[in-house]
Amino acid sequence: MKVWAKRRRDDGVVLGAPVPVVEGASLLELVVVEITEEGNRRPIKVARLMPIGEQRILAQLKMPTLVQLKGWKLVLSGIEELRDDHNNVRGMAQTWLCELHAPTAAVGFRVKDTFVCGVRVPRASLSGTGGTRGKLVVTGDYSSALQRHAACAEVHRHEISTFPAGRLIDCHLEFMSDTTFALGGLRVREAHGDDPQRIERAGWLCEFDIYERELTKREARMLR
């Protein structure tokens, strides 16, 4: 997804004020993917900032964690690798403060379940319309089901309501592409009758929710 990105640290040290991750760069492409490094068999997750339309890596975070998402602003933390004077690779803490470049008509996010009762939904069935439309928020919260603090995601419908339409606990960023991103986590199914409380694997595929106004009668006639 396209973002404006700033960093909070320099060589692991907190800055007085955030500065651009890439000096002189404006809008960048943010992707989160899995890669396999040379000499390692197990893939690792990385967040990368690249020029729009190019595959050139300008900045990278290893093991990125989605700390917060509110509105169009998201916070990622991870490990930035730097080389010292002896050419040794040093892993240092880094945080990116990103603002999504949302389409003009975007009013929130459209969220689709990627798991049903703990079973993964085939990717092909996620295409098209459907899903829950509304505001998406990710923040740290205490989970009574897990009995610890965890990253939690909630989607609230555009209509005013007391409770969220969906909630993930212990959530994480699975991937991010040019138009979508996916959150993985757990869903709590509360006890009901003789059924005890259950915690099952869950996830969401997220994309911008674009407001589509109704056509005027004249516009509708022109399309016939």
N, CA, C and O of each residue as an XYZ file, in Angstrom:
896
protein
N       0.838     -1.189      0.000
C       0.000      0.000      0.000
C       0.879      1.248      0.000
O       2.009      1.220      0.489
N       0.369      2.311     -0.537
C       1.135      3.550     -0.618
C       1.053      4.295      0.715
O      -0.021      4.444      1.297
N       2.212      4.757      1.183
C       2.268      5.408      2.495
C       3.263      6.563      2.497
O       4.168      6.637      1.666
N       3.065      7.458      3.457
C       4.110      8.383      3.876
C       4.701      7.778      5.141
O       3.956      7.385      6.039
N       6.006      7.698      5.229
C       6.615      6.966      6.348
C       7.695      7.789      7.042
O       8.543      8.406      6.398
N       7.641      7.782      8.378
C       8.681      8.396      9.196
C       9.211      7.350     10.174
O       8.529      6.375     10.487
N      10.437      7.568     10.651
C      11.030      6.648     11.624
C      11.227      7.361     12.956
O      11.401      8.578     13.018
N      11.193      6.564     14.012
C      11.263      7.126     15.364
C      12.658      7.011     15.973
O      12.952      7.668     16.972
N      13.524      6.177     15.381
C      14.848      5.935     15.962
C      15.960      6.103     14.939
O      15.740      6.008     13.731
N      17.155      6.356     15.451
C      18.369      6.405     14.644
C      19.424      5.564     15.350
O      19.849      5.893     16.457
N      19.844      4.483     14.708
C      20.816      3.564     15.318
C      20.320      3.062     16.674
O      21.109      2.869     17.599
N      19.015      2.856     16.780
C      18.417      2.347     18.010
C      18.079      3.392     19.048
O      17.452      3.078     20.060
N      18.487      4.646     18.814
C      18.267      5.726     19.783
C      17.025      6.526     19.386
O      16.861      6.885     18.220
N      16.151      6.804     20.359
C      14.934      7.564     20.094
C      15.285      8.987     19.677
O      16.110      9.640     20.316
N      14.662      9.462     18.613
C      14.877     10.822     18.130
C      13.946     11.793     18.850
O      12.919     11.396     19.400
N      14.319     13.063     18.837
C      13.467     14.074     19.448
C      12.150     14.220     18.714
O      11.123     14.520     19.323
N      12.175     14.008     17.405
C      10.972     14.057     16.575
C      11.169     13.092     15.414
O      12.293     12.928     14.941
N      10.110     12.452     14.947
C      10.248     11.517     13.832
C      10.771     12.220     12.579
O      10.480     13.393     12.345
N      11.540     11.492     11.785
C      12.082     12.013     10.528
C      11.716     11.037      9.418
O      11.423      9.875      9.701
N      11.725     11.482      8.153
C      11.401     10.568      7.053
C      12.300      9.333      7.057
O      13.504      9.434      7.294
N      11.711      8.175      6.794
C      12.503      6.946      6.717
C      13.516      7.056      5.591
O      14.669      6.647      5.732
N      13.071      7.614      4.472
C      13.941      7.798      3.309
C      14.014      9.284      3.009
O      13.016      9.887      2.613
N      15.173      9.876      3.191
C      15.341     11.306      2.947
C      15.029     11.642      1.490
O      15.491     10.972      0.566
N      14.238     12.691      1.311
C      13.918     13.146     -0.036
C      12.794     12.389     -0.703
O      12.347     12.775     -1.784
N      12.325     11.314     -0.080
C      11.242     10.523     -0.671
C       9.894     11.033     -0.169
O       9.766     11.456      0.980
N       8.910     10.988     -1.028
C       7.564     11.383     -0.634
C       6.719     10.136     -0.424
O       6.841      9.475      0.607
N       5.882      9.811     -1.369
C       5.030      8.639     -1.260
C       5.813      7.379     -1.622
O       6.539      7.357     -2.616
N       5.661      6.321     -0.804
C       6.386      5.071     -1.023
C       5.420      3.891     -0.992
O       4.296      4.000     -0.503
N       5.883      2.766     -1.523
C       5.099      1.532     -1.482
C       5.540      0.710     -0.278
O       6.723      0.400     -0.133
N       4.589      0.355      0.588
C       4.873     -0.485      1.753
C       4.331     -1.882      1.502
O       3.143     -2.057      1.228
N       5.206     -2.872      1.595
C       4.774     -4.265      1.455
C       5.303     -5.060      2.639
O       6.346     -4.733      3.205
N       4.582     -6.092      3.002
C       5.022     -7.036      4.033
C       4.979     -8.422      3.406
O       3.919     -8.896      2.999
N       6.135     -9.064      3.332
C       6.252    -10.352      2.645
C       7.149    -11.289      3.451
O       7.831    -10.872      4.386
N       7.131    -12.551      3.070
C       8.053    -13.528      3.644
C       9.182    -13.776      2.655
O       8.948    -13.917      1.455
N      10.410    -13.829      3.166
C      11.574    -14.085      2.330
C      12.401    -15.197      2.977
O      12.253    -15.488      4.164
N      13.260    -15.804      2.186
C      14.207    -16.787      2.699
C      15.607    -16.246      2.481
O      16.047    -16.083      1.343
N      16.301    -15.969      3.563
C      17.647    -15.420      3.465
C      18.654    -16.505      3.097
O      18.446    -17.691      3.354
N      19.736    -16.067      2.495
C      20.795    -17.003      2.128
C      21.356    -17.669      3.390
O      21.714    -16.990      4.353
N      21.424    -18.975      3.372
C      21.940    -19.722      4.514
C      20.879    -20.119      5.518
O      21.156    -20.882      6.444
N      19.658    -19.608      5.345
C      18.558    -19.954      6.249
C      17.452    -20.659      5.472
O      17.065    -20.215      4.391
N      16.957    -21.732      6.013
C      15.871    -22.451      5.361
C      14.509    -21.889      5.731
O      13.585    -21.883      4.919
N      14.396    -21.419      6.961
C      13.100    -20.932      7.424
C      12.858    -19.517      6.909
O      13.729    -18.656      7.041
N      11.690    -19.266      6.327
C      11.392    -17.911      5.858
C      11.172    -16.962      7.029
O      10.749    -17.379      8.107
N      11.456    -15.704      6.813
C      11.187    -14.672      7.812
C      10.329    -13.590      7.172
O      10.308    -13.436      5.951
N       9.630    -12.853      8.005
C       8.761    -11.791      7.516
C       9.510    -10.471      7.549
O      10.236    -10.177      8.498
N       9.322     -9.669      6.488
C       9.957     -8.353      6.422
C       8.944     -7.327      5.927
O       8.036     -7.649      5.161
N       9.115     -6.089      6.378
C       8.374     -4.949      5.838
C       9.352     -4.133      5.013
O      10.462     -3.842      5.459
N       8.934     -3.765      3.802
C       9.831     -3.042      2.907
C       9.175     -1.777      2.373
O       7.977     -1.744      2.091
N       9.987     -0.749      2.244
C       9.568      0.484      1.588
C      10.297      0.565      0.259
O      11.520      0.442      0.201
N       9.528      0.777     -0.817
C      10.094      0.812     -2.160
C       9.501      1.980     -2.940
O       8.399      2.433     -2.633
N      10.229      2.476     -3.955
C       9.634      3.483     -4.827
C       8.415      2.885     -5.520
O       8.404      1.696     -5.839
N       7.406      3.686     -5.751
C       6.186      3.197     -6.385
C       6.495      2.705     -7.797
O       7.088      3.420     -8.605
N       6.086      1.486     -8.069
C       6.298      0.911     -9.391
C       7.655      0.277     -9.595
O       7.953     -0.193    -10.693
N       8.494      0.251     -8.559
C       9.825     -0.350     -8.670
C       9.999     -1.429     -7.601
O       9.290     -1.450     -6.595
N      10.961     -2.324     -7.845
C      11.271     -3.387     -6.889
C      12.557     -3.092     -6.120
O      13.204     -4.006     -5.609
N      12.923     -1.822     -6.042
C      14.152     -1.420     -5.357
C      13.845     -1.157     -3.885
O      12.977     -0.344     -3.565
N      14.554     -1.841     -2.991
C      14.305     -1.717     -1.549
C      15.049     -0.506     -0.994
O      16.273     -0.420     -1.094
N      14.301      0.429     -0.410
C      14.903      1.622      0.185
C      15.102      1.468      1.693
O      16.036      2.039      2.257
N      14.238      0.709      2.337
C      14.343      0.477      3.786
C      13.626     -0.826      4.111
O      12.688     -1.229      3.422
N      14.087     -1.472      5.172
C      13.513     -2.770      5.520
C      13.499     -2.983      7.030
O      14.436     -2.606      7.733
N      12.422     -3.592      7.513
C      12.306     -4.021      8.902
C      12.131     -5.529      8.921
O      11.295     -6.070      8.197
N      12.913     -6.206      9.742
C      12.712     -7.632      9.939
C      11.764     -7.849     11.118
O      11.725     -7.057     12.059
N      11.006     -8.935     11.043
C      10.044     -9.298     12.094
C       9.132     -8.123     12.451
O       9.022     -7.767     13.625
N       8.474     -7.513     11.454
C       7.634     -6.350     11.738
C       6.410     -6.711     12.578
O       5.780     -7.748     12.370
N       6.092     -5.850     13.515
C       4.923     -6.019     14.376
C       3.997     -4.829     14.188
O       4.431     -3.679     14.254
N       2.715     -5.109     13.954
C       1.732     -4.038     13.852
C       1.360     -3.601     15.264
O       0.661     -4.315     15.984
N       1.832     -2.427     15.648
C       1.606     -1.924     17.006
C       0.255     -1.235     17.119
O      -0.447     -1.371     18.121
N      -0.099     -0.492     16.071
C      -1.333      0.293     16.139
C      -1.831      0.611     14.737
O      -1.042      0.819     13.815
N      -3.135      0.644     14.592
C      -3.785      1.107     13.366
C      -5.022      1.881     13.771
O      -5.893      1.359     14.467
N      -5.095      3.124     13.335
C      -6.252      3.959     13.650
C      -6.441      4.949     12.516
O      -5.529      5.702     12.178
N      -7.633      4.942     11.930
C      -7.844      5.779     10.757
C      -6.954      5.300      9.631
O      -6.959      4.123      9.272
N      -6.185      6.234      9.075
C      -5.234      5.874      8.016
C      -3.811      5.772      8.554
O      -2.872      5.630      7.770
N      -3.629      5.842      9.859
C      -2.282      5.820     10.437
C      -1.978      4.465     11.067
O      -2.792      3.903     11.800
N      -0.791      3.958     10.765
C      -0.376      2.688     11.354
C       1.061      2.793     11.850
O       1.862      3.571     11.332
N       1.364      1.999     12.858
C       2.692      1.982     13.474
C       3.253      0.570     13.378
O       2.616     -0.391     13.810
N       4.451      0.452     12.807
C       5.148     -0.828     12.704
C       6.444     -0.753     13.493
O       7.162      0.245     13.421
N       6.743     -1.794     14.236
C       8.038     -1.877     14.909
C       8.731     -3.151     14.455
O       8.075     -4.123     14.079
N      10.056     -3.144     14.492
C      10.810     -4.317     14.068
C      12.298     -4.099     14.243
O      12.735     -3.247     15.016
N      13.061     -4.881     13.514
C      14.516     -4.816     13.590
C      15.085     -4.258     12.290
O      14.826     -4.773     11.202
N      15.861     -3.200     12.433
C      16.564     -2.602     11.293
C      18.025     -3.043     11.348
O      18.676     -2.915     12.385
N      18.531     -3.555     10.250
C      19.914     -4.020     10.223
C      20.829     -2.962      9.613
O      20.577     -2.453      8.521
N      21.896     -2.644     10.342
C      22.871     -1.637      9.923
C      24.262     -2.260      9.945
O      24.499     -3.230     10.665
N      25.164     -1.715      9.174
C      26.556     -2.189      9.180
C      27.434     -1.188      9.921
O      27.343      0.020      9.705
N      28.301     -1.723     10.814
C      29.193     -0.850     11.569
C      30.489     -0.622     10.797
O      30.619     -1.039      9.646
N      31.437      0.038     11.436
C      32.703      0.376     10.771
C      33.500     -0.855     10.363
O      34.367     -0.775      9.493
N      33.209     -1.998     10.991
C      33.926     -3.234     10.670
C      33.107     -4.132      9.740
O      33.417     -5.308      9.552
N      32.052     -3.543      9.163
C      31.181     -4.254      8.217
C      30.374     -5.377      8.875
O      29.869     -6.270      8.194
N      30.258     -5.324     10.197
C      29.413     -6.283     10.897
C      27.958     -5.817     10.845
O      27.682     -4.622     10.947
N      27.040     -6.751     10.688
C      25.615     -6.417     10.658
C      25.093     -6.320     12.088
O      25.212     -7.263     12.870
N      24.514     -5.166     12.417
C      23.970     -4.933     13.752
C      22.456     -4.774     13.650
O      21.961     -3.961     12.870
N      21.727     -5.556     14.443
C      20.276     -5.424     14.482
C      19.863     -4.428     15.550
O      20.210     -4.580     16.721
N      19.113     -3.399     15.137
C      18.701     -2.340     16.053
C      17.182     -2.159     15.990
O      16.560     -2.364     14.948
N      16.605     -1.773     17.122
C      15.158     -1.531     17.176
C      14.801     -0.330     16.309
O      15.526      0.664     16.272
N      13.672     -0.437     15.614
C      13.205      0.674     14.791
C      11.680      0.678     14.780
O      11.041     -0.366     14.909
N      11.115      1.861     14.626
C       9.666      2.034     14.535
C       9.347      2.936     13.359
O       9.948      3.998     13.197
N       8.400      2.508     12.540
C       7.931      3.324     11.423
C       6.541      3.858     11.739
O       5.654      3.115     12.158
N       6.371      5.141     11.534
C       5.064      5.784     11.656
C       4.570      6.044     10.243
O       5.135      6.873      9.530
N       3.539      5.354      9.839
C       3.080      5.417      8.450
C       1.664      5.982      8.363
O       0.830      5.754      9.239
N       1.419      6.714      7.298
C       0.071      7.183      6.991
C      -0.303      6.660      5.618
O       0.380      6.928      4.629
N      -1.394      5.910      5.566
C      -1.833      5.323      4.310
C      -2.334      6.399      3.358
O      -3.016      7.341      3.762
N      -1.983      6.240      2.088
C      -2.508      7.123      1.043
C      -3.815      6.511      0.552
O      -3.834      5.746     -0.413
N      -4.898      6.856      1.225
C      -6.198      6.259      0.908
C      -6.823      6.940     -0.303
O      -6.614      8.135     -0.511
N      -7.586      6.203     -1.103
C      -8.321      6.824     -2.205
C      -9.244      7.920     -1.683
O      -9.682      7.875     -0.534
N      -9.532      8.889     -2.520
C     -10.354     10.026     -2.107
C     -11.711      9.589     -1.573
O     -12.225     10.167     -0.615
N     -12.289      8.567     -2.195
C     -13.632      8.127     -1.809
C     -13.623      7.059     -0.717
O     -14.677      6.511     -0.395
N     -12.458      6.749     -0.139
C     -12.387      5.722      0.907
C     -13.027      6.238      2.192
O     -12.776      7.369      2.610
N     -13.855      5.401      2.812
C     -14.542      5.794      4.050
C     -14.193      4.862      5.207
O     -14.704      5.025      6.315
N     -13.335      3.902      4.954
C     -12.958      2.935      5.983
C     -12.354      1.715      5.319
O     -11.646      1.825      4.318
N     -12.640      0.547      5.883
C     -12.112     -0.700      5.333
C     -13.233     -1.713      5.140
O     -14.244     -1.698      5.842
N     -13.022     -2.586      4.173
C     -13.887     -3.746      3.976
C     -13.109     -4.964      4.475
O     -12.004     -5.230      4.002
N     -13.672     -5.693      5.415
C     -12.981     -6.793      6.093
C     -13.693     -8.109      5.793
O     -14.905     -8.224      5.977
N     -12.931     -9.101      5.331
C     -13.503    -10.412      5.015
C     -12.814    -11.484      5.853
O     -11.592    -11.470      6.006
N     -13.594    -12.402      6.388
C     -13.045    -13.487      7.205
C     -12.225    -14.441      6.348
O     -12.683    -14.894      5.299
N     -11.012    -14.743      6.796
C     -10.171    -15.712      6.095
C     -10.214    -17.089      6.755
O      -9.650    -18.054      6.239
N     -10.888    -17.168      7.896
C     -11.107    -18.447      8.578
C     -12.549    -18.497      9.061
O     -13.098    -17.487      9.502
N     -13.158    -19.667      8.977
C     -14.500    -19.895      9.525
C     -14.420    -21.097     10.453
O     -14.095    -22.202     10.017
N     -14.713    -20.885     11.723
C     -14.615    -21.952     12.735
C     -13.229    -22.585     12.741
O     -13.091    -23.794     12.931
N     -12.205    -21.764     12.532
C     -10.832    -22.250     12.569
C     -10.343    -22.856     11.275
O      -9.183    -23.261     11.191
N     -11.196    -22.934     10.252
C     -10.828    -23.526      8.962
C     -10.560    -22.412      7.955
O     -11.368    -21.495      7.807
N      -9.424    -22.492      7.265
C      -9.064    -21.445      6.308
C     -10.027    -21.433      5.125
O     -10.385    -22.482      4.589
N     -10.438    -20.237      4.728
C     -11.318    -20.054      3.580
C     -10.466    -20.010      2.312
O      -9.453    -19.310      2.296
N     -10.836    -20.731      1.249
C     -10.072    -20.661     -0.002
C      -9.964    -19.223     -0.496
O     -10.943    -18.477     -0.471
N      -8.773    -18.838     -0.944
C      -8.537    -17.451     -1.360
C      -9.469    -17.035     -2.493
O      -9.890    -15.880     -2.560
N      -9.793    -17.971     -3.385
C     -10.643    -17.634     -4.529
C     -12.026    -17.160     -4.095
O     -12.641    -16.334     -4.770
N     -12.513    -17.676     -2.979
C     -13.852    -17.309     -2.524
C     -13.884    -15.947     -1.841
O     -14.959    -15.453     -1.499
N     -12.724    -15.336     -1.640
C     -12.667    -14.026     -0.983
C     -12.772    -12.872     -1.969
O     -12.917    -11.719     -1.561
N     -12.701    -13.171     -3.263
C     -12.767    -12.111     -4.266
C     -14.200    -11.597     -4.383
O     -15.149    -12.255     -3.958
N     -14.334    -10.421     -4.963
C     -15.655     -9.835     -5.131
C     -16.073     -9.013     -3.927
O     -15.243     -8.602     -3.116
N     -17.371     -8.780     -3.825
C     -17.903     -7.940     -2.751
C     -18.145     -8.769     -1.498
O     -17.717     -9.919     -1.402
N     -18.833     -8.166     -0.547
C     -19.103     -8.853      0.711
C     -18.175     -8.385      1.802
O     -17.347     -7.498      1.592
N     -18.314     -8.983      2.968
C     -17.484     -8.604      4.097
C     -18.140     -7.538      4.950
O     -19.230     -7.053      4.645
N     -17.461     -7.188      6.014
C     -17.933     -6.161      6.937
C     -17.291     -4.833      6.583
O     -16.072     -4.750      6.432
N     -18.099     -3.802      6.451
C     -17.601     -2.474      6.075
C     -17.662     -1.550      7.282
O     -18.681     -1.474      7.967
N     -16.548     -0.839      7.538
C     -16.543      0.076      8.672
C     -15.154      0.549      9.029
O     -14.246      0.543      8.198
N     -14.999      0.956     10.267
C     -13.728      1.468     10.774
C     -12.928      0.329     11.401
O     -13.476     -0.499     12.129
N     -11.636      0.296     11.114
C     -10.758     -0.752     11.627
C      -9.766     -0.140     12.605
O      -9.134      0.874     12.310
N      -9.635     -0.761     13.768
C      -8.734     -0.264     14.807
C      -7.910     -1.427     15.344
O      -8.447     -2.495     15.637
N      -6.598     -1.214     15.471
C      -5.713     -2.189     16.105
C      -4.969     -1.482     17.227
O      -4.365     -0.431     17.012
N      -5.013     -2.056     18.420
C      -4.320     -1.450     19.559
C      -4.059     -2.530     20.608
O      -4.612     -3.627     20.532
N      -3.224     -2.214     21.573
C      -2.979     -3.148     22.668
C      -4.121     -3.123     23.666
O      -4.653     -2.057     23.979
N      -4.502     -4.293     24.169
C      -5.617     -4.363     25.111
C      -5.450     -5.622     25.967
O      -4.721     -6.545     25.603
N      -6.131     -5.638     27.093
C      -6.094     -6.827     27.940
C      -7.155     -7.805     27.467
O      -8.320     -7.438     27.311
N      -6.759     -9.043     27.240
C      -7.688    -10.094     26.833
C      -7.968    -10.992     28.030
O      -7.073    -11.667     28.538
N      -9.218    -10.988     28.472
C      -9.573    -11.851     29.600
C      -9.514    -13.321     29.197
O      -9.265    -14.186     30.037
N      -9.744    -13.611     27.906
C      -9.692    -15.000     27.445
C      -8.272    -15.543     27.508
O      -8.057    -16.699     27.872
N      -7.290    -14.694     27.149
C      -5.889    -15.111     27.193
C      -5.243    -14.814     28.538
O      -4.183    -15.347     28.865
N      -5.905    -13.948     29.319
C      -5.394    -13.516     30.625
C      -4.034    -12.833     30.498
O      -3.125    -13.060     31.297
N      -3.922    -11.998     29.477
C      -2.707    -11.200     29.278
C      -3.020    -10.095     28.276
O      -4.052    -10.118     27.604
N      -2.108     -9.128     28.188
C      -2.249     -8.086     27.180
C      -1.846     -8.631     25.816
O      -0.951     -9.469     25.709
N      -2.515     -8.148     24.784
C      -2.233     -8.603     23.425
C      -2.696     -7.537     22.444
O      -3.505     -6.674     22.785
N      -2.178     -7.605     21.224
C      -2.665     -6.732     20.157
C      -4.050     -7.212     19.751
O      -4.246     -8.397     19.480
N      -5.004     -6.301     19.707
C      -6.388     -6.652     19.383
C      -6.888     -5.775     18.240
O      -6.604     -4.578     18.190
N      -7.632     -6.382     17.330
C      -8.206     -5.657     16.197
C      -9.723     -5.694     16.303
O     -10.307     -6.722     16.644
N     -10.349     -4.571     16.009
C     -11.809     -4.491     16.002
C     -12.268     -3.781     14.747
O     -11.645     -2.817     14.300
N     -13.363     -4.263     14.181
C     -13.996     -3.562     13.069
C     -15.372     -3.107     13.541
O     -16.161     -3.901     14.055
N     -15.646     -1.820     13.359
C     -16.913     -1.224     13.771
C     -17.662     -0.779     12.516
O     -17.122     -0.036     11.697
N     -18.886     -1.229     12.372
C     -19.667     -0.844     11.202
C     -19.842      0.671     11.155
O     -19.730      1.361     12.169
N     -20.121      1.170      9.950
C     -20.310      2.614      9.793
C     -21.498      3.103     10.626
O     -21.491      4.230     11.122
N     -22.519      2.248     10.777
C     -23.652      2.622     11.612
C     -23.222      2.610     13.080
O     -22.408      1.781     13.487
N     -23.766      3.522     13.859
C     -23.410      3.603     15.275
C     -23.900      2.352     16.001
O     -25.072      1.991     15.906
N     -22.995      1.696     16.726
C     -23.364      0.503     17.485
C     -22.525      0.438     18.756
O     -21.453      1.038     18.835
N     -23.019     -0.288     19.743
C     -22.336     -0.388     21.032
C     -21.136     -1.319     20.961
O     -20.097     -1.051     21.564
N     -21.282     -2.412     20.223
C     -20.241     -3.431     20.180
C     -19.639     -3.540     18.779
O     -20.311     -3.240     17.792
N     -18.383     -3.966     18.686
C     -17.764     -4.133     17.372
C     -18.418     -5.271     16.595
O     -18.960     -6.207     17.183
N     -18.362     -5.180     15.271
C     -18.917     -6.243     14.428
C     -17.993     -7.449     14.391
O     -18.422     -8.556     14.067
N     -16.728     -7.238     14.723
C     -15.768     -8.335     14.746
C     -14.570     -7.968     15.594
O     -14.237     -6.792     15.737
N     -13.918     -8.984     16.161
C     -12.762     -8.732     17.024
C     -11.771     -9.885     16.900
O     -12.149    -11.055     16.961
N     -10.511     -9.541     16.726
C      -9.411    -10.500     16.741
C      -8.528    -10.198     17.938
O      -8.248     -9.033     18.221
N      -8.086    -11.229     18.643
C      -7.117    -11.034     19.717
C      -5.798    -11.676     19.317
O      -5.755    -12.582     18.485
N      -4.725    -11.188     19.926
C      -3.381    -11.682     19.596
C      -3.136    -11.566     18.097
O      -2.602    -12.483     17.472
N      -3.532    -10.426     17.525
C      -3.481    -10.289     16.068
C      -2.096     -9.850     15.593
O      -1.319     -9.259     16.343
N      -1.816    -10.153     14.340
C      -0.542     -9.805     13.726
C      -0.767     -9.548     12.243
O      -1.781     -9.955     11.675
N       0.178     -8.875     11.634
C       0.107     -8.563     10.208
C       0.693     -9.729      9.422
O       1.878    -10.034      9.553
N      -0.134    -10.385      8.605
C       0.331    -11.542      7.848
C       1.022    -11.130      6.559
O       2.094    -11.640      6.235
N       0.409    -10.207      5.822
C       1.053     -9.690      4.614
C       0.423     -8.357      4.247
O      -0.652     -8.007      4.736
N       1.101     -7.622      3.386
C       0.560     -6.389      2.829
C       1.006     -6.298      1.386
O       2.190     -6.445      1.081
N       0.048     -6.055      0.493
C       0.353     -5.900     -0.925
C       0.008     -4.479     -1.344
O      -0.152     -3.604     -0.493
N      -0.109     -4.243     -2.643
C      -0.377     -2.880     -3.109
C      -1.804     -2.429     -2.827
O      -2.060     -1.228     -2.745
N      -2.750     -3.374     -2.675
C      -4.145     -2.985     -2.463
C      -4.794     -3.610     -1.238
O      -5.860     -3.157     -0.820
N      -4.191     -4.630     -0.653
C      -4.807     -5.321      0.481
C      -3.771     -5.639      1.554
O      -2.565     -5.580      1.311
N      -4.259     -5.975      2.734
C      -3.395     -6.540      3.773
C      -4.222     -7.538      4.576
O      -5.452     -7.486      4.581
N      -3.529     -8.441      5.251
C      -4.221     -9.486      6.005
C      -3.769     -9.475      7.455
O      -2.585     -9.324      7.756
N      -4.728     -9.636      8.337
C      -4.461     -9.783      9.764
C      -4.772    -11.218     10.173
O      -5.789    -11.780      9.767
N      -3.900    -11.801     10.969
C      -4.160    -13.114     11.545
C      -4.311    -12.976     13.043
O      -3.852    -11.997     13.630
N      -4.952    -13.951     13.665
C      -5.128    -13.878     15.112
C      -6.052    -14.964     15.616
O      -6.118    -16.055     15.049
N      -6.761    -14.659     16.680
C      -7.657    -15.610     17.326
C      -9.024    -14.971     17.542
O      -9.133    -13.765     17.763
N     -10.055    -15.790     17.476
C     -11.406    -15.327     17.771
C     -11.933    -16.100     18.980
O     -11.757    -17.314     19.082
N     -12.573    -15.387     19.878
C     -13.159    -16.013     21.070
C     -14.634    -16.295     20.812
O     -15.404    -15.387     20.502
N     -15.013    -17.542     20.940
C     -16.430    -17.913     20.888
C     -16.880    -18.155     22.329
O     -16.470    -19.114     22.982
N     -17.727    -17.261     22.791
C     -18.130    -17.308     24.194
C     -18.965    -18.553     24.498
O     -19.592    -19.135     23.612
N     -18.956    -18.940     25.765
C     -19.732    -20.098     26.201
C     -21.217    -19.857     25.949
O     -21.726    -18.753     26.142
N     -21.894    -20.909     25.518
C     -23.333    -20.801     25.250
C     -23.989    -22.127     25.605
O     -23.675    -23.160     25.014
N     -24.893    -22.098     26.563
C     -25.532    -23.332     26.990
C     -24.511    -24.295     27.577
O     -23.794    -23.967     28.523
N     -24.461    -25.493     26.993
C     -23.506    -26.503     27.462
C     -22.147    -26.384     26.782
O     -21.206    -27.087     27.152
N     -22.038    -25.508     25.799
C     -20.769    -25.352     25.084
C     -19.848    -24.402     25.839
O     -20.250    -23.279     26.144
N     -18.629    -24.820     26.147
C     -17.686    -23.941     26.852
C     -17.101    -22.888     25.910
O     -17.261    -22.967     24.692
N     -16.434    -21.924     26.484
C     -15.754    -20.912     25.672
C     -14.657    -21.584     24.840
O     -13.924    -22.447     25.323
N     -14.566    -21.161     23.576
C     -13.534    -21.699     22.693
C     -12.755    -20.551     22.068
O     -13.299    -19.477     21.809
N     -11.484    -20.794     21.833
C     -10.649    -19.832     21.112
C     -10.169    -20.521     19.842
O      -9.543    -21.579     19.902
N     -10.465    -19.918     18.692
C     -10.138    -20.536     17.413
C      -9.311    -19.594     16.544
O      -9.321    -18.377     16.728
N      -8.609    -20.180     15.609
C      -7.810    -19.377     14.691
C      -8.730    -18.555     13.798
O      -9.788    -19.022     13.376
N      -8.314    -17.327     13.516
C      -9.138    -16.430     12.710
C      -8.236    -15.476     11.936
O      -7.024    -15.434     12.148
N      -8.841    -14.722     11.048
C      -8.075    -13.748     10.279
C      -8.987    -12.926      9.391
O     -10.133    -13.296      9.134
N      -8.456    -11.800      8.924
C      -9.219    -10.905      8.055
C      -8.380    -10.494      6.854
O      -7.177    -10.256      6.968
N      -9.030    -10.417      5.712
C      -8.450     -9.782      4.538
C      -9.045     -8.385      4.463
O     -10.266     -8.232      4.440
N      -8.200     -7.370      4.426
C      -8.658     -5.985      4.540
C      -8.319     -5.192      3.285
O      -7.228     -5.323      2.730
N      -9.255     -4.376      2.849
C      -9.036     -3.471      1.718
C      -9.818     -2.197      1.971
O     -10.680     -2.158      2.848
N      -9.522     -1.159      1.210
C     -10.242      0.098      1.392
C     -11.720     -0.085      1.044
O     -12.065     -0.778      0.086
N     -12.573      0.541      1.828
C     -14.009      0.572      1.551
C     -14.295      1.867      0.808
O     -14.173      2.957      1.366
N     -14.672      1.738     -0.445
C     -14.885      2.903     -1.299
C     -16.363      3.261     -1.339
O     -17.206      2.421     -1.653
N     -16.667      4.501     -1.021
C     -18.049      4.974     -1.062
C     -18.486      5.122     -2.507
O     -17.821      5.781     -3.307
N     -19.609      4.502     -2.831
C     -20.158      4.595     -4.179
C     -21.528      5.252     -4.086
O     -22.479      4.675     -3.560
N     -21.606      6.461     -4.604
C     -22.886      7.173     -4.538
C     -23.865      6.572     -5.545
O     -23.468      5.960     -6.537
N     -25.139      6.764     -5.266
C     -26.152      6.288     -6.190
C     -26.174      7.171     -7.430
O     -25.996      8.387     -7.351
N     -26.397      6.529     -8.585
C     -26.467      7.279     -9.828
C     -27.745      8.102     -9.874
O     -28.789      7.685     -9.371
N     -27.644      9.276    -10.485
C     -28.852     10.053    -10.727
C     -29.659      9.361    -11.827
O     -29.139      8.503    -12.540
N     -30.920      9.736    -11.957
C     -31.755      9.123    -12.998
C     -31.165      9.366    -14.380
O     -31.219      8.490    -15.244
N     -30.605     10.543    -14.590
C     -30.015     10.868    -15.894
C     -28.804      9.987    -16.160
O     -28.644      9.477    -17.269
N     -27.930      9.795    -15.136
C     -26.752      8.947    -15.303
C     -27.148      7.498    -15.558
O     -26.519      6.807    -16.359
N     -28.197      7.039    -14.871
C     -28.655      5.663    -15.065
C     -29.178      5.457    -16.478
O     -28.931      4.414    -17.082
N     -29.904      6.449    -17.018
C     -30.422      6.334    -18.387
C     -29.286      6.277    -19.398
O     -29.381      5.572    -20.402
N     -28.203      7.023    -19.135
C     -27.077      7.059    -20.070
C     -26.346      5.723    -20.123
O     -25.709      5.411    -21.128
N     -26.427      4.931    -19.060
C     -25.746      3.638    -19.023
C     -26.564      2.525    -19.665
O     -26.057      1.422    -19.870
N     -27.808      2.801    -19.981
C     -28.667      1.755    -20.562
C     -28.339      1.562    -22.043
O     -28.953      0.728    -22.708
